[in-house]
Amino acid sequence: MNILVCIKQVPGTSKVEVDPGTGVLKRDGVDSKMNPYDLYALETALRIRESKGGTVKVLSMGPSQALSIIKEAFTMGADEGTLLSDRKFGGADVLATSYTIAQGVKEMGDIDLIVCGKQTTDGDTAQVGAEMAEWLNIPHVTNVKRIVELKDKSVTVEMDMPESIETVNIAYPCLITVEKGIFEPRLPSYKKKLETKDKEIKILSLNDFKDKNEKNYGLNGSPTQVERIFPPEVNDQRELWTGNSSELSEKIECKLKELKFI
């Protein structure tokens, strides 16, 4: 089975700057890490490979510094890695991002199963995975909390819906996005780090895609534009109250009225 995991490098801190012209995050020079939800997706893929055999590939989109998370994926057991990197991809919204990644997937040969994390911690849209599947014209299931059964031509999963748990059987090739906690992600292996330190990572740019129309990528291909983005104000004010339960409940009530919550 050929499994592809989509991973993303996200800021490792909340102290990031915003480009006032484009409204996008300035990622250069910022401490970064693999998107936490993608760790669950990678672990899911590795567990499936251990059960059914095959290969686990990882795919990321971003500047050259995103190579570090692909190398991290190698230390956890991924077999191959590809980075989509081109200045023309910069500033993409979810539509342009999903389209770009879908074009990258098409350059990677036959894929049976694509596994994505539920969402990213920087964008939090939880839309890219499903939109990728639409561009690729393959079935998809989101909010997967458990892999029920792996079959030769399909996979059965449980979806965590707002008011129910649904069991769905989906035929390959397909895409799933997994919930936090589907599996406990394994730790990187120092032995694998040494073994894969010189492992090749394929880098693809717009010129490697079949669709080379720049209007479909980056800011040009983004129908939505960010008007304003800013970091949240830090509020470290605190009050310490003492007293019995009646006194404390009265103080809480007065404070809630003062803040106009009630």
C-alpha positions in Angstrom: 0.0 0.0 0.0 1.3 3.4 -0.9 0.4 5.9 1.8 1.0 9.7 1.7 1.0 11.9 4.7 0.7 15.7 4.3 2.7 17.6 6.9 3.2 21.3 7.5 5.8 23.4 9.4 4.1 25.8 11.8 5.4 28.5 14.1 6.7 27.0 17.4 5.8 30.2 19.3 2.8 32.6 19.4 5.3 35.5 19.0 5.2 35.9 15.3 5.2 39.0 13.1 2.7 39.7 10.3 3.5 41.2 6.9 1.5 44.4 6.9 1.3 44.3 3.1 0.1 40.8 2.5 -1.4 39.9 5.9 0.5 36.6 6.1 2.8 35.4 8.8 6.5 36.1 8.5 7.9 32.6 8.9 11.6 33.2 8.1 13.8 33.0 11.1 10.9 32.0 13.4 11.3 28.9 15.6 9.2 26.2 13.9 8.0 22.7 14.4 5.8 20.0 12.7 2.1 20.7 13.0 1.1 18.7 16.1 -2.0 17.2 14.4 0.3 15.9 11.6 2.1 13.8 14.1 -1.1 11.8 14.6 -1.5 11.5 10.8 2.1 10.2 10.4 1.7 7.7 13.2 -1.6 6.5 11.6 0.3 5.9 8.3 3.1 4.1 10.0 0.7 1.8 11.9 -1.1 1.0 8.6 2.2 0.2 7.0 3.2 -2.1 9.8 -0.1 -3.9 9.4 -0.5 -4.0 5.6 3.1 -3.3 4.3 3.9 -0.8 1.7 5.6 2.7 1.8 4.9 5.9 3.7 5.7 9.1 1.9 5.5 12.6 3.3 4.7 15.8 1.4 5.0 19.4 2.6 4.7 22.8 1.1 6.8 25.8 2.2 10.2 27.5 2.1 13.4 25.5 2.3 13.4 25.6 6.1 10.4 23.1 5.9 13.0 20.4 5.0 13.6 20.0 8.7 10.1 18.5 9.3 10.6 16.1 6.5 13.9 15.0 8.0 12.0 14.6 11.3 9.4 12.4 9.6 12.4 10.2 8.4 13.5 9.8 12.0 10.0 8.5 12.8 10.0 6.0 10.0 8.8 7.7 6.8 10.3 6.2 3.6 10.3 9.2 1.2 9.8 12.9 1.3 8.9 15.7 -1.1 8.8 19.5 -0.6 6.8 21.9 -2.7 8.7 25.1 -2.7 8.4 28.1 -4.9 7.9 31.8 -4.2 4.9 31.7 -6.5 3.2 29.5 -3.9 3.5 32.1 -1.2 0.5 33.8 0.4 -1.9 31.1 -0.7 -5.3 30.8 1.0 -6.9 27.3 1.6 -8.1 27.0 -1.9 -4.8 27.8 -3.6 -2.9 25.7 -0.9 -5.1 22.7 -1.5 -4.8 23.1 -5.3 -1.0 23.3 -5.1 -0.6 20.3 -2.9 -3.0 18.3 -5.1 -0.8 19.1 -8.1 2.2 17.9 -6.1 0.4 14.7 -5.3 -0.2 14.0 -9.0 3.6 14.1 -9.5 4.2 11.4 -6.9 2.7 8.4 -8.7 -0.1 6.2 -7.6 -1.2 6.8 -4.0 -3.7 4.5 -2.3 -4.3 6.5 0.9 -3.6 10.1 1.8 -3.6 10.9 5.5 -3.8 14.4 6.9 -4.0 15.9 10.3 -7.4 17.3 11.3 -6.1 20.9 11.0 -3.1 23.1 11.5 -2.3 25.2 14.5 -1.6 28.4 12.5 -4.6 28.4 10.0 -7.1 26.3 12.0 -9.4 26.0 8.9 -9.5 22.2 8.8 -10.4 22.6 5.1 -7.3 21.8 3.1 -7.5 18.0 3.3 -11.1 17.9 2.0 -10.4 20.4 -0.7 -7.4 18.4 -1.8 -9.6 15.4 -2.2 -12.0 17.4 -4.3 -9.2 18.6 -6.6 -8.0 15.0 -6.9 -11.5 13.7 -7.5 -11.2 11.0 -4.8 -13.5 10.2 -1.9 -12.6 11.5 1.6 -13.6 11.3 5.2 -12.8 13.8 7.9 -12.7 13.7 11.7 -11.5 10.0 11.8 -11.1 8.8 15.3 -10.4 5.1 14.7 -9.3 2.8 11.9 -11.8 -0.1 12.2 -10.6 -2.4 9.4 -8.1 -2.3 6.6 -9.2 -4.2 3.5 -7.6 -4.9 0.2 -9.7 -2.3 -1.7 -11.1 -0.1 1.1 -10.7 1.1 4.7 -13.4 1.2 7.3 -13.2 4.2 9.8 -15.1 5.8 12.6 -15.9 9.5 12.2 -16.3 11.7 15.3 -19.4 13.7 14.5 -20.9 16.5 16.7 -23.6 14.3 18.1 -22.8 10.8 16.9 -20.1 8.3 15.9 -20.4 7.2 12.3 -18.8 4.2 10.7 -17.9 4.6 7.0 -16.3 2.3 4.4 -14.3 4.2 1.8 -12.6 2.8 -1.3 -9.0 3.4 -2.3 -7.7 5.8 -3.5 -9.0 8.1 -0.8 -8.1 10.7 1.7 -8.8 10.8 5.5 -8.1 13.5 8.1 -7.5 12.1 11.6 -8.4 13.4 15.0 -5.9 14.1 17.8 -5.5 10.9 19.8 -6.2 8.3 17.1 -2.8 6.9 18.1 0.0 8.1 20.4 2.8 9.4 18.1 6.1 7.7 18.5 9.3 9.5 19.4 11.9 10.2 16.7 14.7 7.6 16.6 18.3 8.7 16.9 19.3 5.6 15.0 17.0 6.5 12.1 18.3 10.1 12.3 21.9 8.8 11.6 20.7 6.4 8.9 18.7 9.1 7.1 20.8 12.2 7.6 21.9 12.1 3.9 18.5 10.8 2.6 17.4 12.6 -0.6 14.4 14.9 -0.4 12.7 15.7 -3.7 12.0 19.4 -4.2 9.3 20.4 -6.7 8.5 23.9 -8.0 5.8 25.3 -10.3 7.9 24.3 -13.3 7.5 20.6 -12.3 3.7 20.7 -12.4 1.6 20.0 -15.4 -0.5 23.1 -14.7 2.0 26.0 -14.9 -0.5 28.8 -14.8 0.7 31.2 -12.1 -2.9 32.5 -11.7 -3.8 29.3 -9.9 -1.2 29.5 -7.2 -0.2 31.7 -4.2 -1.8 35.1 -3.8 -2.9 35.1 -7.5 -4.9 31.9 -7.0 -6.5 33.0 -3.7 -10.1 34.2 -3.9 -10.0 35.2 -0.3 -7.7 38.0 1.0 -6.8 38.8 4.6 -7.7 42.4 5.4 -6.1 42.5 8.8 -4.3 40.0 11.0 -2.7 40.7 14.4 -1.4 38.8 17.4 -3.7 38.7 20.4 -3.1 41.1 23.3 -1.5 39.4 26.3 -3.6 39.8 29.4 -1.8 38.7 32.6 -4.0 40.6 35.1 -5.1 38.5 38.0 -6.9 38.9 41.3 -6.6 36.6 44.4 -9.6 36.4 46.6 -10.0 34.8 50.0 -13.1 34.1 52.1 -15.8 31.5 52.6 -18.0 30.0 49.8 -20.7 32.6 50.3 -18.3 35.5 50.2 -16.4 34.2 47.1 -19.6 33.4 45.2 -20.8 37.0 45.9 -17.5 38.4 44.6 -17.6 36.3 41.5 -21.2 37.5 40.8 -20.1 41.1 41.2 -17.1 40.7 39.0 -19.2 39.0 36.2 -21.6 41.9 36.4 -18.8 44.4 36.3 -17.4 42.7 33.2 -20.9 42.6 31.7 -20.9 38.9 31.3 -24.2 38.7 33.1 
